[in-house]
Amino acid sequence: MTKAEYLAIAASRYEELEALKVKDNFYNYEKLFDQIWQDLGRLYLESSLNEKSSTKDRRKE
């Protein structure tokens, strides 16, 4: 994943992060904040693993 691709994904979730400011309690804020960041991390990790696995077979090292 390139920096531009990551920034595009992060920008698409920015509105969700901003919407958290109107949550009525910290528990809901933290819960939704954590979900958003886990999704972003999962997308980045999956992309990184797919790039590495497509470039070379780790079993042939």
N, C-alpha and C positions, 0 to 999 in steps of 0.2 A: 504494500500500500504506500502510495506516495504521500508526501506532506499535503499536497493539494487535495487528494482524495480524503484524507483524514479530516482536514479542515472543513470540507464540504459536509461530511457526515456530522461533525461536531456542530456546525452551523445549523444543520437541520434540526438539531435537538435543543438549540439555544432558547427558542420560544418556550419549550416545555420547562426549562430551568427557570426562566423569568416568571412563568406562571406560578411557580412554587411560592413566590413571595406573598401571595394572597392566601396561603393556607392558614387555617384557623389555629392549628397547634403544631408544635415542633415535631411531634411524633410523625404526623402525616408528611410534613416537609422532609424529614430525614428519610423516611421510607421511600418516597418517590424519588428523592435525590439519589439515593443509593441504587435504585432500579435503573435510572438513566445512565449513571456512570458504569454500572455493571454491563449494560447493553453496549455502551461505547467500547469498553474494554474487551468484551467478547468479540465484537466485530473486528477490532484491531488484531487481536490474537489469532482469530480464524484466518484473517487475511495474511498475516505473517507466516503462519504455518502452511498455508496453501502455496505461497510464493516459494518457500524453501523446499517443499516436497515436490513441486513441479520442476525445479531446476536441477535437482540431483537426487538420486536414490540413496538414502542414508545407509542402506544395507550393503552397498558396494564400497564403503569406505575402508 
